[in-house]
Amino acid sequence: MRRPWWAIALWVLAVAGLNAAAAAAGSAYFDDHTLPGTESQRVADRLQQSGDQGLDTVQVVFYAAAGLTEEPVARSLRAVVDEIATLPGVASVEAPTTDGHSISTDGRIGYATVTLDTEPLATDAADVRRIIEAAESHATGDLQVEVGGASVRGAQETGGAAEGVGILAALVILVFLFGSLVAAALPVLSAVLAVGASIAAAALVSHVTSVPSYAAPMMMLVGLGVGIDYALLIFTRYRGELLAGRPRAEAAVVAQRTAGRSVVFAGVTVVVALLGLVVLGLGSLRGLAVAVAVTVLMTLLASATLLPALLTLLGGRIERSVRRRAGRARQRGRAEGSSWRALSDTVARHPWPALVGGVLVLLVLAAPALSIRLGFADAGTDPAGSTTREAYDLLAAGFGDGVNGPLVVLAEAPADEVARVTEAVRRTPGVADVVGPLTADGASTLVVVPETGPSDRATIELVHRLRDDVLPPATEGQFSVGGATAAAIDFAEGVRDRMPWFVLVVVGISALLLMAVFRSVLVPLKAAIANLLSIGAALGAMQLVYGNGTLGQSPGPIEAFLPVIVFAVVFGLSMDYEVFLVSRMHEEWRRGGDARTAVREGLAGTGAVITAAAAIMVVVFGSFLLSPTRMLGQMGLGLAVAVLLDAVVVRCLVVPAVMHLLGDRAWWLPPWLDRALPPVHLEDPALESPRTDRPVMAAQA
């Protein structure tokens, strides 16, 4: 605050320098999907050693009603294959033939396998787009040409307008809240600079450690939400101190030493929750957790250094705007926080209906989460009309759904054993076809085509049937089921099995932190239960929309890693509102000793800002539903629903009802535990804010 221009200049230089360095060095994002100890990982490692796996492939799918072997269709098909073979990045092209498995029995659907000269994660999107353009240029009225494959899906996922829409909507809400464009721009500017620095830093760090390719959009999603949220909470306290009569500099200090402390505590809780992902032991999540945690820390740094500098430089204009708006409110006869006091009084008169009603709403919304199915979306969930979806549907129509997600059985056993197991696999219910065995480097592989698609429940059951019932009894040799589909199943089940430990660690640490802050046993317990209910409701909404396919979405699995990410972020954000609301109640209780008044004034002092902050986060997170990436849409929906329910149902009904029912017992802590816990203060006793909106309680004297 003493050197605001220096603070702003350092932030601008840091953001510009990091982005310049990231542009010069580029990124080295790597999706680490290794699953040590699983069958699918054993198969992948063995195939990579033998050289049978490594290069990326793309499928060019053809359909002709008259048949692919009829002229001029056959001539157009050969032209597609010949042109693609000459493109950069293409190692070879295997054209569809009638003597193999690449043309359907009716002769109308076939596919060419394009082998690229790079590994899947290293494929240049520009090379893939050239293949798509070449294929589509040869489509005619007689020949439909579509392109499928993981690299094709990645090349087609371009950035949308989600981020811009979210920022614009947040700015509009802030203008309505503060009545000033300058005041509204401060939280947005703070968040944008923090996110810009974080994403550039992640690109540089990706050269040192594994950072997944989807880290940047997730960092933007979380960073914009929490960055605006944190800055808004501090700015609102600053505004309140101005209205209470403090000078601008003193108001900024009080805001940082009250709301600023709560924000730091809440941000640290988010970071702890994110770093709790290490408990899962899944490599692909560690880099993501660290990247998002760095984003949260950067937003905290911006709130603690950039925001005070901006308040110092623009404080005069902001103060005039704040006082004008407050004067107009007084002329209309509306006291600050009056509606929230009325809500608190209503809940105090009817605490049980408010509590039971709020909990029932959360439980009903969380019910679909009981049937949540984790996995990875395939091209069958892509938008209708996209080339990947058309290719997926054509392959399923011509060769069965399972051709889009074949399994690989690795056999390291004598030839007679392999032959016997091959026949056993072929007779297994749910198997449509078996190709092989193909022998190389002392190992044999079977390509098993299921009858169902890669994300179908029946395919999961088939994988377990092969592993548990077919392969072990059939041989004493080494047989393992792998492939991309089996790996996705192993990943989802790994997350599911480790999730309870993750939840236990995060909830336990957070409860201990809250216990140390509020010197209470019941407040952390209430917070943990309420947060778990709101997270369950968020997962239920994700399953309802994306899992069951409502609201126009294609039904499919929820991305396997999203529940733990949503849990970590939402739990931290819920603690943000919990700390902000309950710390104000605790502050009021310490002043007056009246539990009912503490709840009433705590809700009055924070209700408006929590609602506004939640509204901003809902529109920022909800805007990612516009993203062409299904994963970001799922995460945006889950976070938006969780924040909305947390602000409206939990903070307005459940928390006030519980606090009114508990009364003074809410702040009970056994003496022995009080002595064992370290003191942590979020309220500064030396900074008691003057109150102009209510009489001073007698107990305060």
C-alpha positions in Angstrom: 0.0 0.0 0.0 3.0 2.3 0.6 4.4 1.5 -2.9 1.3 0.6 -5.0 2.9 1.4 -8.4 5.8 -0.9 -7.5 3.4 -3.7 -6.6 1.4 -3.3 -9.9 4.6 -3.0 -12.0 6.0 -6.2 -10.4 2.8 -8.1 -11.2 2.7 -6.9 -14.8 6.4 -7.8 -15.2 5.9 -11.2 -13.7 2.9 -12.1 -15.9 4.6 -10.7 -19.0 7.9 -12.4 -18.2 6.3 -15.8 -17.5 4.2 -15.7 -20.6 7.2 -14.6 -22.7 9.3 -17.5 -21.3 6.4 -19.9 -21.9 6.0 -18.8 -25.5 9.7 -19.2 -26.1 10.1 -22.6 -24.4 6.7 -24.0 -25.4 5.0 -26.6 -23.3 5.7 -30.3 -22.7 2.4 -31.4 -21.3 2.2 -35.2 -20.8 -0.8 -37.2 -19.8 0.7 -39.8 -17.5 -1.9 -42.6 -17.4 0.4 -45.2 -16.0 -1.2 -47.5 -13.5 1.6 -49.4 -11.7 0.5 -52.9 -10.6 -2.5 -53.3 -12.9 -3.0 -55.8 -15.6 -3.5 -53.2 -18.3 -0.2 -51.5 -17.3 1.6 -54.8 -17.5 0.3 -55.4 -21.0 1.2 -51.9 -22.1 4.8 -52.2 -20.7 5.3 -55.6 -22.3 4.0 -54.5 -25.7 6.2 -51.4 -25.6 9.2 -53.5 -24.9 8.5 -55.7 -27.9 7.9 -52.8 -30.2 4.3 -53.8 -30.9 2.9 -50.6 -29.4 4.0 -47.0 -29.7 2.9 -45.3 -32.9 -0.3 -43.3 -33.1 -3.1 -44.4 -35.5 -6.0 -42.8 -37.2 -9.0 -44.5 -38.8 -10.4 -43.2 -42.1 -13.9 -44.7 -42.4 -15.8 -45.1 -45.7 -19.5 -45.8 -46.4 -21.0 -46.3 -49.8 -24.6 -47.6 -50.3 -23.6 -49.2 -53.6 -20.6 -51.0 -52.0 -16.9 -49.9 -51.6 -15.7 -52.2 -54.4 -17.9 -50.6 -57.1 -16.6 -47.9 -59.5 -16.3 -44.9 -59.2 -16.5 -45.4 -55.4 -13.4 -47.6 -55.4 -11.5 -45.0 -57.4 -12.4 -42.3 -54.9 -11.4 -44.5 -52.0 -8.0 -45.2 -53.6 -7.5 -41.5 -54.1 -8.1 -40.8 -50.4 -5.6 -43.4 -49.4 -2.9 -42.3 -51.9 -3.2 -38.6 -50.9 -3.1 -39.3 -47.1 0.0 -41.5 -47.6 1.9 -38.5 -48.9 1.0 -36.2 -46.0 3.6 -35.1 -43.4 3.6 -37.2 -40.2 2.1 -40.3 -41.9 4.3 -43.4 -41.8 2.0 -45.8 -43.6 -1.6 -46.4 -44.7 -3.3 -49.8 -44.7 -6.2 -49.6 -47.2 -9.4 -51.6 -46.5 -9.4 -55.0 -48.1 -12.1 -57.7 -48.5 -9.8 -60.5 -47.4 -9.2 -58.9 -44.0 -11.3 -57.5 -41.2 -11.5 -53.9 -42.6 -14.6 -54.2 -44.8 -18.0 -55.2 -43.4 -19.8 -58.3 -44.6 -22.2 -56.3 -46.7 -19.3 -54.5 -48.4 -20.7 -51.0 -47.6 -18.5 -49.9 -44.7 -14.7 -50.1 -44.4 -11.8 -48.4 -42.8 -8.2 -47.6 -43.6 -5.7 -47.5 -40.7 -3.3 -44.6 -40.9 -0.1 -45.1 -38.9 1.6 -41.9 -37.9 5.3 -41.5 -37.2 4.8 -40.3 -33.6 3.6 -41.6 -30.3 0.0 -40.8 -29.5 0.8 -38.0 -27.0 3.4 -36.5 -29.3 1.2 -36.2 -32.4 1.0 -32.7 -33.9 -2.6 -31.6 -34.2 -1.8 -29.8 -37.5 -0.8 -33.2 -39.1 -4.1 -34.7 -37.9 -6.1 -31.8 -39.3 -4.4 -32.2 -42.7 -5.6 -35.8 -42.7 -9.1 -34.7 -41.9 -9.1 -32.1 -44.6 -7.7 -34.6 -47.2 -10.3 -37.2 -46.3 -13.3 -34.8 -46.4 -12.1 -33.3 -49.7 -12.8 -36.7 -51.4 -16.3 -37.2 -50.0 -18.9 -37.3 -52.7 -22.6 -38.1 -53.0 -21.7 -41.8 -53.5 -18.9 -42.0 -50.8 -19.0 -40.8 -47.2 -15.6 -40.3 -45.6 -15.1 -39.8 -41.9 -12.1 -39.8 -39.6 -11.8 -41.2 -36.1 -9.2 -41.8 -33.4 -8.1 -40.2 -30.1 -5.8 -37.8 -31.9 -8.6 -36.7 -34.2 -10.8 -35.9 -31.2 -8.0 -33.9 -29.6 -7.4 -32.0 -32.9 -11.0 -31.0 -33.2 -11.4 -29.8 -29.6 -10.8 -26.1 -30.1 -11.3 -23.4 -27.4 -14.7 -21.9 -27.1 -16.0 -18.6 -25.7 -16.6 -20.1 -22.3 -13.9 -18.0 -20.5 -14.9 -14.7 -22.1 -18.6 -15.4 -21.3 -17.8 -16.2 -17.7 -15.7 -13.1 -17.2 -18.3 -10.8 -18.8 -21.1 -12.2 -16.7 -19.0 -11.9 -13.5 -18.3 -8.2 -14.4 -22.0 -7.5 -15.0 -22.9 -9.0 -11.5 -20.2 -7.0 -9.8 -21.3 -3.7 -11.5 -24.9 -4.4 -10.2 -23.5 -5.2 -6.7 -21.2 -2.2 -6.4 -22.7 0.3 -8.8 -19.3 1.1 -10.2 -17.4 -0.3 -13.2 -14.1 0.6 -11.5 -15.0 -1.2 -8.3 -16.3 -4.2 -10.3 -13.1 -4.5 -12.4 -10.8 -4.9 -9.4 -11.7 -8.5 -8.5 -11.8 -9.5 -12.1 -8.4 -7.9 -12.9 -6.8 -9.6 -9.8 -8.1 -13.0 -10.9 -7.1 -12.6 -14.5 -3.5 -11.7 -13.7 -3.2 -14.5 -11.2 -4.5 -17.1 -13.7 -2.3 -15.7 -16.5 0.8 -16.1 -14.4 -0.3 -19.6 -13.2 -0.9 -21.0 -16.7 2.4 -19.7 -18.0 4.2 -21.1 -15.0 2.6 -24.5 -15.5 3.8 -24.6 -19.1 7.3 -24.0 -17.9 7.0 -26.6 -15.1 5.8 -29.2 -17.6 9.4 -29.4 -18.9 10.5 -30.6 -15.4 7.6 -32.8 -14.3 4.5 -34.4 -15.7 1.7 -31.9 -16.2 -1.4 -33.2 -18.0 -2.6 -31.5 -21.2 -6.0 -30.6 -19.7 -4.3 -28.8 -16.8 -4.5 -25.3 -18.4 -8.2 -25.1 -19.0 -8.9 -26.5 -15.5 -6.5 -24.0 -14.0 -8.4 -21.3 -15.8 -11.8 -22.7 -14.6 -10.7 -22.9 -11.0 -8.5 -19.8 -11.0 -11.1 -17.4 -12.4 -13.7 -18.7 -9.9 -11.7 -18.6 -6.7 -9.7 -15.5 -7.8 -12.8 -13.4 -8.2 -14.3 -14.9 -5.1 -11.3 -14.2 -2.8 -10.9 -10.6 -4.1 -14.6 -10.0 -3.7 -14.7 -11.1 -0.1 -11.8 -8.8 0.8 -13.2 -5.9 -1.2 -16.6 -6.3 0.4 -15.1 -6.0 3.9 -13.2 -2.9 2.7 -16.5 -1.4 1.5 -18.2 -2.2 4.8 -15.3 -0.6 6.8 -15.6 2.6 4.7 -19.3 2.8 5.4 -18.5 2.2 9.1 -16.5 5.4 9.1 -12.9 4.3 8.7 -10.4 6.2 6.5 -9.5 4.4 3.3 -6.0 3.2 4.4 -7.3 1.9 7.7 -10.3 0.2 6.0 -7.9 -1.6 3.7 -5.8 -2.8 6.6 -8.9 -4.0 8.5 -10.1 -5.8 5.4 -6.9 -7.7 5.0 -6.6 -8.5 8.7 -10.1 -9.9 8.9 -11.5 -11.0 5.5 -8.0 -11.4 4.2 -7.1 -13.9 7.0 -10.3 -15.9 6.2 -9.4 -16.0 2.6 -5.9 -17.2 3.3 -7.3 -19.9 5.6 -9.8 -21.0 3.0 -7.2 -21.0 0.2 -4.9 -23.1 2.3 -7.8 -25.5 2.8 -8.3 -25.8 -1.0 -4.6 -26.4 -1.5 -4.6 -29.1 1.2 -7.6 -30.7 -0.4 -5.9 -30.7 -3.8 -2.6 -32.1 -2.6 -4.7 -34.8 -0.9 -4.9 -36.3 -4.4 -1.4 -37.6 -3.8 -3.1 -40.2 -1.6 -4.7 -41.7 -4.7 -1.3 -42.7 -6.1 -2.4 -42.0 -9.7 0.3 -40.3 -11.7 -2.0 -38.4 -14.0 -3.7 -36.6 -11.1 -0.5 -35.5 -9.2 0.5 -33.0 -11.8 -3.0 -31.7 -12.2 -3.4 -31.3 -8.4 -0.1 -29.4 -8.1 -1.0 -27.2 -11.1 -4.4 -26.2 -9.7 -2.9 -25.8 -6.2 -0.4 -23.3 -7.6 -3.2 -21.4 -9.3 -5.0 -21.1 -5.9 -1.8 -19.9 -4.2 -1.3 -17.4 -7.0 -4.8 -16.0 -6.5 -4.1 -15.7 -2.7 -0.9 -13.8 -3.5 -2.8 -11.5 -5.8 -5.5 -10.8 -3.1 -2.7 -10.0 -0.6 -0.5 -7.8 -2.8 -2.2 -6.7 -6.0 -5.6 -5.9 -4.6 -4.3 -3.6 -1.8 -2.3 -1.7 -4.3 -5.3 -1.2 -6.6 -7.4 -0.1 -3.6 -4.7 2.5 -2.7 -4.6 4.0 -6.2 -8.4 3.9 -6.9 -9.7 4.2 -3.3 -11.0 7.8 -3.8 -13.2 6.9 -6.8 -14.3 3.7 -5.1 -15.2 5.5 -1.8 -17.3 8.1 -3.6 -19.2 5.4 -5.5 -19.7 3.4 -2.3 -21.1 6.4 -0.4 -23.4 7.4 -3.2 -24.8 4.0 -3.4 -25.3 3.7 0.4 -26.9 7.1 0.4 -29.4 6.1 -2.2 -30.2 2.9 -0.2 -30.8 5.0 3.0 -33.1 7.3 1.1 -35.2 4.3 0.1 -35.3 3.4 3.8 -33.5 0.1 3.4 -31.0 -0.8 6.1 -27.9 -2.7 5.3 -28.5 -6.5 5.8 -32.1 -6.1 6.9 -33.4 -8.9 4.6 -30.8 -11.3 6.0 -31.7 -10.4 9.5 -35.3 -11.2 8.6 -34.2 -14.6 7.2 -32.3 -15.4 10.3 -35.2 -14.6 12.5 -37.5 -16.8 10.4 -35.1 -19.7 10.6 -34.7 -19.1 14.4 -38.5 -19.5 14.7 -38.6 -22.6 12.6 -35.2 -24.3 12.8 -36.3 -27.9 12.3 -38.3 -27.3 9.1 -35.4 -25.3 7.6 -32.8 -27.9 8.5 -34.9 -30.9 7.4 -36.0 -29.2 4.2 -32.5 -28.2 3.2 -31.1 -31.6 3.9 -33.9 -33.3 2.0 -33.2 -31.1 -1.1 -29.5 -32.1 -1.0 -30.3 -35.8 -0.5 -32.7 -35.8 -3.4 -30.2 -34.2 -5.7 -27.4 -36.5 -4.5 -29.4 -39.6 -5.2 -28.3 -40.1 -8.9 -24.7 -40.2 -7.6 -25.4 -43.6 -6.1 -25.4 -45.0 -9.7 -22.5 -42.9 -11.0 -20.4 -44.7 -13.6 -16.8 -43.7 -13.9 -14.7 -44.1 -17.1 -13.6 -42.1 -20.1 -15.9 -40.8 -22.7 -15.3 -42.2 -26.2 -16.3 -40.8 -29.6 -19.8 -42.2 -29.1 -20.4 -39.2 -26.8 -19.1 -36.6 -29.3 -21.6 -34.1 -30.7 -23.8 -35.5 -33.4 -22.5 -34.7 -36.9 -18.9 -34.4 -35.9 -16.5 -36.6 -38.0 -15.4 -38.6 -35.0 -19.0 -39.4 -34.0 -19.9 -40.3 -37.6 -16.8 -42.6 -37.8 -17.7 -44.2 -34.5 -21.3 -44.9 -35.6 -20.3 -46.2 -39.0 -17.7 -48.6 -37.4 -20.3 -49.8 -34.9 -22.9 -50.4 -37.7 -20.5 -52.3 -39.8 -18.4 -54.3 -37.3 -20.3 -54.0 -34.0 -20.0 -51.6 -31.1 -17.0 -53.4 -29.7 -14.7 -52.6 -32.6 -14.4 -49.0 -31.2 -12.8 -50.4 -28.0 -11.1 -53.8 -28.5 -9.3 -55.6 -25.7 -5.8 -57.0 -25.9 -4.9 -60.3 -24.2 -1.2 -60.8 -23.7 -0.2 -64.5 -23.6 3.3 -65.5 -22.4 2.7 -69.3 -22.5 3.3 -72.3 -24.7 1.6 -72.4 -28.1 -0.8 -75.2 -27.2 -1.9 -73.3 -24.1 -2.4 -70.1 -26.2 -4.5 -72.0 -28.7 -6.7 -73.5 -26.0 -7.2 -70.1 -24.3 -8.0 -68.5 -27.6 -10.9 -70.9 -28.1 -12.1 -70.3 -24.5 -12.0 -66.6 -25.1 -13.9 -66.9 -28.4 -16.7 -68.9 -26.6 -17.0 -66.3 -23.8 -20.4 -64.6 -23.6 -19.9 -60.9 -24.7 -17.1 -61.6 -27.2 -17.9 -60.8 -30.8 -14.6 -61.7 -32.5 -11.0 -62.7 -31.7 -8.2 -61.8 -34.0 -4.9 -63.7 -33.5 -2.9 -65.0 -31.8 -0.1 -62.8 -33.2 3.3 -63.9 -32.0 6.3 -61.6 -31.6 9.3 -61.4 -29.3 8.3 -64.5 -27.3 4.7 -63.3 -26.6 1.4 -63.7 -28.2 -1.4 -61.2 -28.4 -5.1 -61.7 -29.0 -7.3 -58.8 -30.1 -10.7 -59.4 -28.5 -13.6 -57.4 -29.9 -16.5 -57.2 -27.4 -20.1 -57.1 -28.5 -20.6 -53.8 -26.7 -19.0 -50.4 -26.8 -15.9 -49.4 -24.8 -17.9 -47.4 -22.2 -20.8 -49.9 -21.8 -21.3 -51.7 -18.5 -21.3 -55.0 -20.2 -17.8 -54.4 -21.5 -16.6 -53.8 -17.9 -18.3 -57.1 -16.9 -16.6 -58.8 -19.8 -13.1 -57.6 -18.7 -13.7 -59.0 -15.2 -15.1 -62.3 -16.6 -12.0 -62.8 -18.7 -9.7 -62.0 -15.8 -11.5 -63.9 -13.1 -13.3 -66.8 -14.8 -11.8 -67.5 -18.3 -8.1 -66.9 -18.1 -6.9 -68.1 -14.7 -8.6 -71.5 -14.8 -7.6 -72.1 -18.5 -3.9 -72.0 -18.1 -0.9 -72.0 -15.7 0.9 -69.5 -18.0 0.8 -65.7 -17.8 -2.3 -64.2 -19.4 -3.2 -60.5 -18.9 -6.1 -58.4 -20.3 -5.1 -54.9 -21.4 -5.6 -52.3 -24.1 -7.0 -48.8 -23.9 -10.5 -49.9 -22.8 -9.2 -52.2 -20.0 -6.8 -49.4 -18.9 -9.8 -47.0 -18.6 -11.6 -49.5 -16.5 -8.6 -50.1 -14.2 -8.2 -46.3 -13.8 -11.8 -45.8 -12.9 -11.7 -48.6 -10.4 -8.5 -47.3 -8.9 -10.1 -44.0 -8.3 -13.2 -45.6 -6.8 -11.1 -47.8 -4.4 -8.9 -45.0 -3.2 -11.6 -42.4 -2.9 -12.6 -43.2 0.7 -9.0 -42.7 1.9 -8.8 -39.4 0.0 -12.0 -38.2 1.5 -10.9 -39.2 5.0 -7.6 -37.4 4.7 -9.1 -34.1 3.3 -12.1 -34.1 5.7 -9.9 -35.0 8.7 -7.3 -32.3 8.1 -10.0 -29.6 7.3 -11.9 -30.5 10.5 -8.8 -30.2 12.6 -8.1 -26.7 11.1 -11.6 -25.5 11.7 -11.5 -26.9 15.3 -8.3 -24.9 15.9 -9.8 -21.7 14.5 -13.3 -21.8 16.1 -12.4 -23.8 19.3 -15.4 -26.0 18.7 -16.1 -29.6 18.1 -19.6 -29.3 16.6 -18.9 -26.5 14.0 -16.3 -28.6 12.1 -18.6 -31.7 12.3 -21.5 -29.7 10.9 -19.3 -28.2 8.2 -18.0 -31.6 7.1 -21.5 -33.1 6.8 -22.9 -30.1 5.0 -20.0 -30.0 2.6 -20.3 -33.7 1.8 -24.0 -33.3 1.1 -23.4 -30.4 -1.3 -20.6 -32.4 -3.1 -22.9 -35.4 -3.4 -25.5 -33.2 -5.0 -23.0 -31.9 -7.4 -22.0 -35.4 -8.4 -25.7 -36.3 -8.7 -26.2 -33.5 -11.1 -23.2 -34.6 -13.2 -24.6 -38.1 -13.4 -28.1 -36.9 -14.2 -27.0 -34.7 -17.1 -23.9 -36.4 -18.5 -24.3 -39.9 -17.2 -28.0 -40.4 -18.0 -28.0 -38.1 -21.0 -30.6 -35.4 -20.0 -30.7 -31.8 -21.3 -29.5 -32.9 -24.7 -26.2 -34.5 -23.7 -25.1 -37.9 -24.9 -25.2 -40.5 -22.1 -21.9 -41.9 -21.1 -19.5 -42.3 -18.2 -18.3 -39.5 -15.9 -14.6 -38.8 -16.5 -12.9 -41.0 -13.9 -10.7 -38.4 -12.3 -13.4 -35.6 -12.1 -15.1 -36.7 -8.9 -11.9 -36.4 -6.9 -11.1 -33.0 -8.5 -14.6 -31.7 -8.0 -14.5 -33.0 -4.4 -11.1 -31.2 -3.7 -12.2 -27.9 -5.2 -15.7 -27.8 -3.9 -14.7 -28.9 -0.4 -12.2 -26.1 -0.3 -14.6 -23.5 -1.7 -17.3 -24.7 0.8 -14.8 -24.1 3.6 -14.3 -20.6 2.1 -17.9 -19.7 2.7 -18.0 -21.6 6.0 -15.1 -19.7 7.4 -16.3 -16.4 6.1 -19.8 -16.9 7.6 -19.0 -18.6 10.8 -16.0 -16.4 11.6 -18.3 -13.4 11.5 -20.7 -15.3 13.8 -17.8 -16.1 16.1 -16.7 -12.5 16.1 -20.2 -11.3 17.0 -20.5 -14.1 19.7 -17.2 -13.0 21.3 -18.4 -9.4 21.4 -21.8 -10.0 22.9 -22.1 -13.6 24.1 -25.6 -13.9 22.6 -25.7 -16.9 20.3 -29.0 -15.9 18.5 -27.8 -12.4 17.9 -24.4 -13.7 16.7 -26.1 -15.9 14.1 -28.4 -13.0 13.0 -25.6 -10.4 12.7 -23.2 -12.9 11.1 -25.7 -13.7 8.4 -26.5 -10.0 7.9 -22.9 -9.1 7.5 -22.0 -11.9 5.1 -25.2 -13.0 3.3 -25.1 -10.5 0.5 -21.4 -11.0 -0.3 -21.6 -14.8 -0.1 -24.6 -14.7 -2.4 -22.9 -12.4 -4.9 -19.7 -14.4 -4.8 -21.6 -17.6 -5.4 -23.5 -16.0 -8.2 -20.3 -15.0 -9.9 -18.7 -18.4 -9.4 -21.9 -20.1 -10.8 -21.8 -18.0 -14.0 -18.0 -18.5 -14.3 -18.2 -22.3 -13.8 -21.5 -22.6 -15.7 -20.0 -20.8 -18.7 -17.8 -23.8 -19.2 -20.9 -25.8 -20.3 -20.4 -23.9 -23.5 -16.9 -25.5 -23.9 -16.7 -28.1 -26.8 -14.8 -30.3 -24.4 -17.1 -32.7 -22.5 -14.7 -33.0 -19.6 -14.8 -29.2 -18.9 -18.6 -29.2 -19.3 -18.9 -31.9 -16.7 -16.6 -30.1 -14.3 -18.2 -26.7 -14.9 -21.6 -28.2 -14.1 -20.5 -30.0 -11.0 -18.8 -26.9 -9.6 -21.6 -24.6 -10.5 -24.3 -26.8 -8.9 -22.2 -27.3 -5.7 -21.5 -23.6 -5.2 -25.2 -22.7 -5.9 -26.5 -25.2 -3.4 -23.8 -24.3 -0.9 -24.7 -20.6 -1.0 -28.5 -21.0 -1.2 -29.4 -24.1 0.7 -26.4 -24.7 3.1 -25.5 -21.1 4.1 -29.0 -19.7 4.1 -30.9 -22.6 5.7 -28.8 -25.5 7.0 -26.0 -23.5 8.8 -28.3 -20.9 10.5 -30.7 -23.7 11.5 -28.0 -25.8 13.1 -26.4 -22.8 14.8 -29.7 -21.6 16.2 -30.4 -25.2 17.5 -27.0 -25.5 19.1 -26.9 -22.0 20.6 -23.9 -21.5 22.9 -23.1 -25.2 22.6 -21.9 -24.5 19.1 -18.7 -23.1 20.6 -18.1 -26.0 23.1 -14.6 -27.5 23.2 -13.3 -29.9 25.9 -10.7 -28.2 28.0 -8.0 -30.9 27.3 -8.6 -30.5 23.6 -8.4 -26.7 23.9 -5.0 -27.0 25.5 -3.8 -29.5 22.8 -4.8 -27.4 19.8 -2.6 -24.5 18.7 -4.4 -21.1 18.8 -5.4 -19.8 15.3 -7.1 -16.4 15.1 -9.0 -15.2 12.1 -10.4 -12.2 13.9 -8.1 -9.5 15.2 -9.2 -8.4 18.6 -7.4 -5.1 18.1 -9.5 -4.3 15.1 -13.1 -4.2 16.4 -15.2 -2.5 13.7 -17.5 0.2 14.8 -21.2 -0.8 14.2 -23.7 1.7 12.9 -26.4 -0.7 11.8 -27.5 -2.0 15.2 -27.4 -1.0 18.9 -24.3 -2.1 20.8 -25.3 -5.1 23.0 -25.2 -4.6 26.7 -23.1 -7.7 27.1 -20.4 -6.1 25.0 -19.8 -3.5 27.7 
